[in-house]
Amino acid sequence: MAVDDEELQSWREILAEDPRGWAFDDLRGYAEDAAPWRFDTLARSLVQMSHDLLDIGTGGGEFLAALAEDLPEVTAATESQAQNLSLARERLEPLGVKVAEHDPRSPGAALPFASESFDLVLDRHAAFSSPEVARVLAPGGIFLTQQVGADDLAELIDLFGLQTPFPDSTPEHVERELTVAGLRIERSGAFRGRALFSDMPSLLRYLRRVPWTAPEDLSVDTHRDQLEDLAARIADGPLVLATSRFWIQARRPEAPEASVTDFSRLLDDLPTVPEV
């Protein structure tokens, strides 16, 4: 599909935008199948019963702000991206929510909170450390998370020639990590659906908000062939891509329990036994 210079320039301008937060309201040409569970409903029911709440990877604070009427007096949040951190503070600090900078992917990075500080920890689509979640949870406390699956938007990632960004983002792996950290899995579920893009501006703005689905140096000049291919597919009807989501609810036991030793990690280190 040949794209004229005017449209190419509009793509350049969109890719030059600096989005803040995790809101997708301005993407009029984007829709996604709803999962059979409602994470906001699950979270709200737990928030209403909590006394101390932590939201990991709060983005621009959109999710917590929507729960403003039910937030406990002690509510805190973390965020790693600088542009989202400032937006989250603008949105949440007037609600009495402390927002701390924290990147769980930094080696040895601990959550900036004392042990057993929260009876509820939420995480929606953000990376986390299972041992750190277990540490800051009070006995009997609950961890509720919804995550994007490793195979989410796989076709788009393949088109750009990328590796799966989060290969360990599977229910099985995350449940095992939480169990090893000493938590008990109470409920979980997984869902595969569809994301639909009916125009290029929406697709490009989506890629700017979730940069791990596209090359770090994504640009019209460097990736024109791939972008024109996507535009041609959208011209024939909505671009339909497979999505992947899962959720887990885990609890820290009331009585102290030792972390579980995960012997499966030792399999690669087993000595070779010579044949007799």
The 8 nearest C-alpha neighbors of each residue, nearest first, counted from 0:
[[1, 231, 227, 2, 228, 230, 232, 234],
 [2, 0, 3, 227, 231, 230, 228, 4],
 [3, 1, 0, 6, 7, 4, 227, 5],
 [2, 4, 5, 6, 7, 1, 8, 0],
 [3, 5, 7, 6, 8, 2, 9, 1],
 [6, 4, 8, 7, 3, 9, 2, 10],
 [5, 7, 9, 8, 4, 3, 10, 2],
 [8, 6, 4, 10, 9, 5, 11, 3],
 [7, 9, 11, 5, 6, 10, 4, 12],
 [8, 10, 6, 12, 11, 7, 13, 5],
 [11, 9, 7, 13, 8, 12, 14, 6],
 [12, 10, 8, 14, 9, 13, 219, 15],
 [13, 11, 15, 9, 10, 14, 8, 16],
 [12, 14, 10, 15, 16, 11, 9, 204],
 [13, 15, 11, 16, 12, 10, 203, 207],
 [14, 16, 12, 13, 11, 17, 10, 218],
 [17, 15, 13, 14, 18, 12, 207, 204],
 [16, 18, 15, 19, 207, 14, 82, 208],
 [19, 17, 16, 208, 20, 207, 82, 204],
 [20, 18, 83, 82, 17, 59, 21, 86],
 [19, 21, 59, 83, 58, 22, 18, 86],
 [20, 22, 58, 59, 23, 19, 208, 61],
 [21, 23, 24, 20, 61, 25, 59, 19],
 [22, 24, 25, 26, 21, 205, 29, 27],
 [25, 23, 26, 22, 27, 29, 21, 28],
 [24, 26, 23, 27, 22, 201, 28, 204],
 [27, 25, 201, 28, 29, 24, 23, 204],
 [26, 28, 29, 25, 201, 24, 30, 198],
 [27, 29, 197, 201, 198, 196, 26, 30],
 [30, 28, 196, 26, 27, 195, 201, 197],
 [31, 29, 195, 194, 196, 28, 32, 27],
 [30, 32, 194, 193, 195, 33, 29, 192],
 [33, 31, 193, 192, 34, 194, 30, 242],
 [32, 34, 31, 35, 192, 36, 37, 193],
 [33, 35, 36, 190, 32, 37, 192, 244],
 [36, 34, 33, 37, 190, 189, 188, 32],
 [37, 35, 34, 38, 33, 41, 188, 40],
 [38, 36, 40, 39, 41, 35, 34, 33],
 [37, 39, 41, 40, 42, 36, 145, 246],
 [38, 40, 42, 37, 41, 43, 62, 66],
 [41, 39, 43, 37, 42, 38, 44, 36],
 [42, 40, 38, 44, 39, 43, 37, 45],
 [41, 43, 39, 45, 40, 44, 38, 46],
 [42, 44, 46, 40, 45, 41, 39, 47],
 [43, 45, 47, 41, 42, 46, 40, 48],
 [46, 44, 42, 48, 43, 47, 49, 41],
 [47, 45, 43, 49, 48, 44, 42, 70],
 [46, 48, 45, 44, 69, 49, 43, 70],
 [49, 47, 46, 45, 50, 44, 71, 43],
 [50, 48, 46, 47, 51, 118, 119, 45],
 [49, 51, 71, 118, 52, 73, 48, 72],
 [52, 50, 117, 73, 118, 49, 74, 71],
 [51, 53, 74, 119, 117, 120, 75, 73],
 [52, 54, 120, 75, 76, 74, 121, 55],
 [53, 55, 76, 121, 122, 120, 57, 75],
 [56, 54, 122, 77, 57, 76, 121, 53],
 [57, 55, 78, 125, 77, 58, 54, 122],
 [56, 58, 60, 55, 78, 54, 77, 76],
 [59, 57, 20, 60, 83, 56, 21, 78],
 [60, 58, 20, 87, 83, 86, 61, 57],
 [59, 61, 87, 57, 58, 63, 62, 64],
 [62, 60, 64, 59, 63, 65, 22, 58],
 [61, 63, 65, 64, 60, 66, 57, 39],
 [64, 62, 66, 65, 60, 61, 67, 57],
 [63, 65, 67, 61, 66, 62, 60, 91],
 [64, 66, 62, 63, 67, 61, 68, 60],
 [67, 65, 63, 64, 69, 68, 70, 43],
 [66, 68, 64, 70, 69, 65, 63, 94],
 [69, 67, 66, 70, 65, 64, 71, 47],
 [70, 68, 67, 66, 47, 71, 46, 43],
 [69, 71, 67, 68, 66, 46, 72, 74],
 [72, 70, 73, 50, 74, 51, 69, 49],
 [73, 71, 74, 70, 50, 51, 95, 96],
 [72, 74, 51, 71, 52, 50, 75, 96],
 [75, 73, 52, 96, 51, 53, 71, 72],
 [74, 76, 97, 53, 96, 98, 52, 54],
 [77, 75, 54, 98, 53, 55, 57, 97],
 [76, 78, 99, 55, 56, 98, 100, 101],
 [77, 79, 56, 100, 57, 101, 84, 80],
 [78, 80, 102, 101, 100, 81, 56, 84],
 [81, 79, 83, 82, 84, 78, 58, 102],
 [80, 82, 84, 83, 79, 85, 78, 100],
 [83, 81, 84, 80, 85, 19, 86, 20],
 [84, 82, 59, 86, 20, 80, 58, 81],
 [85, 83, 81, 87, 86, 82, 78, 80],
 [84, 86, 88, 87, 83, 82, 89, 81],
 [87, 85, 83, 89, 59, 88, 84, 90],
 [88, 86, 59, 60, 84, 90, 89, 85],
 [87, 89, 85, 91, 92, 90, 86, 98],
 [90, 88, 86, 87, 91, 92, 85, 93],
 [89, 91, 87, 88, 92, 86, 60, 93],
 [92, 90, 94, 88, 96, 93, 87, 89],
 [91, 93, 96, 95, 94, 88, 97, 90],
 [94, 92, 95, 91, 90, 96, 89, 88],
 [95, 93, 91, 92, 96, 67, 90, 64],
 [94, 96, 92, 93, 97, 91, 74, 72],
 [97, 95, 92, 75, 74, 91, 94, 98],
 [96, 98, 75, 92, 76, 99, 95, 74],
 [99, 97, 76, 77, 75, 88, 96, 100],
 [100, 98, 77, 76, 101, 97, 78, 111],
 [99, 101, 78, 77, 79, 98, 84, 102],
 [100, 102, 79, 78, 77, 99, 103, 110],
 [101, 103, 79, 104, 105, 108, 100, 78],
 [104, 102, 105, 127, 108, 128, 101, 126],
 [105, 103, 102, 106, 126, 108, 127, 128],
 [104, 106, 108, 103, 102, 107, 101, 109],
 [107, 105, 108, 104, 103, 109, 102, 128],
 [106, 108, 109, 105, 103, 104, 110, 128],
 [107, 109, 105, 106, 103, 110, 102, 104],
 [110, 108, 111, 107, 131, 103, 101, 112],
 [109, 111, 112, 131, 108, 101, 103, 135],
 [112, 110, 109, 113, 99, 101, 100, 108],
 [113, 111, 110, 114, 135, 116, 109, 115],
 [114, 112, 116, 135, 115, 111, 134, 110],
 [113, 115, 135, 134, 116, 112, 136, 137],
 [116, 114, 137, 135, 136, 117, 134, 113],
 [115, 117, 135, 114, 113, 137, 136, 112],
 [118, 116, 51, 136, 119, 52, 137, 115],
 [117, 119, 140, 137, 51, 136, 141, 49],
 [120, 118, 141, 52, 117, 140, 142, 49],
 [119, 121, 53, 142, 52, 54, 143, 141],
 [122, 120, 54, 143, 144, 142, 55, 53],
 [123, 121, 144, 55, 54, 125, 124, 143],
 [122, 124, 145, 144, 125, 146, 121, 56],
 [123, 125, 146, 145, 147, 122, 126, 144],
 [126, 124, 56, 123, 122, 127, 55, 146],
 [127, 125, 103, 124, 128, 56, 104, 122],
 [126, 128, 103, 129, 125, 55, 132, 104],
 [127, 129, 131, 130, 132, 103, 126, 104],
 [128, 130, 132, 177, 131, 180, 133, 176],
 [131, 129, 180, 133, 132, 128, 134, 177],
 [130, 132, 134, 128, 133, 129, 135, 110],
 [131, 133, 129, 134, 130, 135, 128, 136],
 [132, 134, 130, 136, 131, 135, 129, 180],
 [135, 133, 131, 114, 132, 136, 130, 115],
 [134, 136, 114, 115, 116, 132, 133, 117],
 [137, 135, 115, 117, 133, 140, 134, 118],
 [136, 138, 115, 140, 118, 117, 116, 139],
 [139, 137, 253, 140, 251, 252, 136, 254],
 [138, 140, 253, 251, 252, 137, 250, 141],
 [141, 139, 118, 137, 138, 136, 251, 119],
 [142, 140, 250, 119, 249, 118, 120, 143],
 [141, 143, 120, 249, 248, 119, 121, 250],
 [144, 142, 248, 121, 247, 120, 122, 141],
 [145, 143, 122, 123, 247, 246, 121, 146],
 [144, 146, 246, 123, 245, 124, 122, 247],
 [145, 147, 124, 245, 244, 246, 148, 123],
 [148, 146, 244, 243, 124, 151, 245, 149],
 [149, 147, 243, 244, 168, 151, 150, 169],
 [148, 150, 168, 166, 165, 151, 169, 167],
 [151, 149, 153, 148, 243, 152, 242, 163],
 [150, 152, 242, 243, 153, 148, 149, 241],
 [153, 151, 241, 155, 154, 242, 240, 150],
 [154, 152, 156, 150, 151, 155, 157, 241],
 [155, 153, 157, 156, 152, 158, 240, 241],
 [154, 156, 158, 157, 152, 153, 159, 212],
 [155, 157, 153, 161, 159, 158, 154, 212],
 [158, 156, 160, 154, 159, 155, 161, 153],
 [159, 157, 155, 156, 160, 154, 225, 161],
 [158, 160, 157, 156, 161, 213, 155, 214],
 [161, 159, 157, 158, 156, 162, 214, 155],
 [162, 160, 156, 159, 157, 163, 214, 213],
 [161, 163, 164, 160, 156, 157, 166, 165],
 [162, 164, 165, 166, 161, 149, 156, 150],
 [163, 165, 162, 166, 211, 149, 212, 161],
 [164, 166, 149, 167, 168, 163, 148, 150],
 [167, 165, 149, 168, 163, 164, 169, 150],
 [168, 166, 165, 169, 172, 149, 173, 148],
 [169, 167, 149, 148, 165, 166, 173, 172],
 [168, 170, 172, 171, 167, 148, 149, 173],
 [171, 169, 173, 172, 174, 245, 168, 189],
 [172, 170, 174, 169, 173, 175, 168, 176],
 [171, 173, 175, 169, 174, 170, 167, 176],
 [172, 174, 176, 170, 175, 171, 169, 177],
 [175, 173, 177, 171, 176, 172, 170, 178],
 [174, 176, 178, 172, 173, 177, 179, 171],
 [177, 175, 173, 179, 178, 174, 129, 172],
 [178, 176, 180, 174, 129, 179, 175, 182],
 [177, 179, 182, 175, 181, 180, 176, 183],
 [178, 180, 259, 176, 181, 177, 258, 175],
 [181, 179, 177, 130, 258, 178, 182, 129],
 [180, 182, 258, 178, 179, 259, 256, 257],
 [183, 181, 251, 178, 250, 177, 180, 249],
 [182, 184, 250, 249, 178, 185, 251, 181],
 [183, 185, 249, 186, 248, 182, 250, 174],
 [184, 186, 249, 248, 183, 250, 187, 247],
 [187, 185, 248, 247, 184, 249, 188, 246],
 [186, 188, 247, 246, 248, 185, 189, 245],
 [187, 189, 246, 245, 247, 190, 186, 170],
 [190, 188, 245, 244, 246, 191, 187, 170],
 [191, 189, 244, 243, 245, 34, 192, 188],
 [192, 190, 243, 242, 244, 241, 189, 193],
 [191, 193, 242, 32, 241, 243, 190, 194],
 [194, 192, 241, 242, 32, 240, 31, 239],
 [193, 195, 31, 240, 239, 30, 242, 241],
 [196, 194, 239, 30, 238, 29, 237, 31],
 [197, 195, 29, 238, 237, 28, 198, 202],
 [196, 198, 237, 28, 233, 238, 195, 29],
 [199, 197, 28, 200, 201, 196, 233, 202],
 [198, 200, 202, 201, 203, 230, 197, 233],
 [201, 199, 203, 202, 198, 204, 13, 10],
 [202, 200, 26, 204, 199, 28, 203, 198],
 [201, 203, 199, 205, 200, 204, 196, 206],
 [204, 202, 206, 200, 205, 201, 199, 207],
 [205, 203, 207, 201, 206, 202, 200, 208],
 [204, 206, 202, 208, 203, 207, 201, 209],
 [207, 205, 203, 209, 204, 208, 210, 202],
 [206, 208, 204, 210, 205, 209, 203, 14],
 [209, 207, 205, 206, 210, 204, 18, 21],
 [208, 210, 206, 211, 207, 212, 205, 213],
 [209, 211, 212, 207, 206, 213, 208, 215],
 [210, 212, 213, 209, 164, 214, 215, 206],
 [213, 211, 210, 156, 209, 206, 155, 214],
 [212, 214, 211, 210, 206, 215, 156, 159],
 [215, 213, 217, 216, 159, 212, 211, 161],
 [214, 216, 217, 213, 210, 211, 218, 212],
 [215, 217, 214, 218, 221, 213, 222, 210],
 [218, 216, 214, 215, 222, 213, 221, 219],
 [219, 217, 221, 220, 222, 216, 14, 11],
 [218, 220, 223, 222, 221, 11, 10, 7],
 [219, 221, 218, 223, 222, 217, 11, 224],
 [222, 220, 218, 219, 223, 217, 216, 224],
 [223, 221, 219, 225, 224, 220, 218, 226],
 [222, 224, 219, 226, 220, 225, 221, 227],
 [225, 223, 227, 226, 222, 228, 221, 219],
 [224, 226, 228, 227, 223, 222, 229, 158],
 [227, 225, 229, 223, 228, 224, 230, 222],
 [226, 228, 230, 224, 229, 225, 223, 0],
 [227, 229, 225, 231, 226, 230, 224, 232],
 [228, 230, 226, 232, 227, 231, 233, 225],
 [229, 231, 227, 233, 232, 228, 234, 226],
 [232, 230, 234, 228, 229, 233, 0, 227],
 [231, 233, 229, 235, 234, 230, 238, 228],
 [232, 234, 237, 236, 230, 238, 235, 231],
 [233, 235, 231, 232, 236, 230, 237, 198],
 [236, 234, 232, 233, 231, 237, 238, 230],
 [235, 237, 233, 234, 238, 232, 197, 196],
 [238, 236, 197, 233, 196, 195, 239, 235],
 [237, 239, 196, 233, 195, 232, 197, 236],
 [238, 240, 195, 194, 237, 193, 196, 241],
 [241, 239, 194, 193, 152, 242, 195, 238],
 [240, 242, 193, 152, 192, 194, 151, 243],
 [243, 241, 151, 192, 193, 191, 152, 194],
 [242, 244, 191, 151, 148, 147, 190, 150],
 [245, 243, 147, 148, 190, 146, 189, 191],
 [246, 244, 189, 146, 188, 145, 190, 170],
 [245, 247, 145, 187, 188, 144, 146, 189],
 [248, 246, 187, 144, 186, 143, 249, 145],
 [247, 249, 143, 186, 185, 142, 187, 184],
 [250, 248, 184, 142, 183, 185, 141, 182],
 [251, 249, 141, 183, 182, 140, 142, 252],
 [250, 252, 182, 139, 140, 138, 183, 141],
 [253, 251, 139, 254, 138, 250, 255, 182],
 [254, 252, 138, 139, 255, 251, 140, 137],
 [253, 255, 252, 256, 138, 139, 251, 257],
 [256, 254, 253, 252, 257, 138, 251, 181],
 [257, 255, 254, 258, 181, 252, 259, 253],
 [256, 258, 259, 181, 255, 180, 260, 179],
 [257, 259, 181, 180, 179, 256, 260, 178],
 [258, 260, 179, 261, 181, 257, 178, 180],
 [261, 259, 262, 179, 258, 263, 257, 180],
 [260, 262, 263, 264, 259, 179, 265, 175],
 [261, 263, 264, 265, 260, 266, 259, 179],
 [264, 262, 265, 261, 266, 267, 260, 268],
 [263, 265, 262, 266, 261, 267, 268, 260],
 [264, 266, 268, 263, 262, 267, 269, 261],
 [267, 265, 268, 269, 263, 264, 262, 270],
 [266, 268, 265, 269, 264, 263, 270, 262],
 [269, 267, 265, 266, 270, 264, 271, 263],
 [268, 270, 266, 267, 271, 265, 272, 264],
 [271, 269, 272, 268, 267, 266, 273, 265],
 [270, 272, 273, 269, 268, 274, 267, 266],
 [271, 273, 270, 274, 269, 275, 268, 266],
 [274, 272, 271, 275, 270, 269, 268, 267],
 [273, 275, 272, 271, 270, 269, 268, 266],
 [274, 273, 272, 271, 270, 269, 268, 266]]
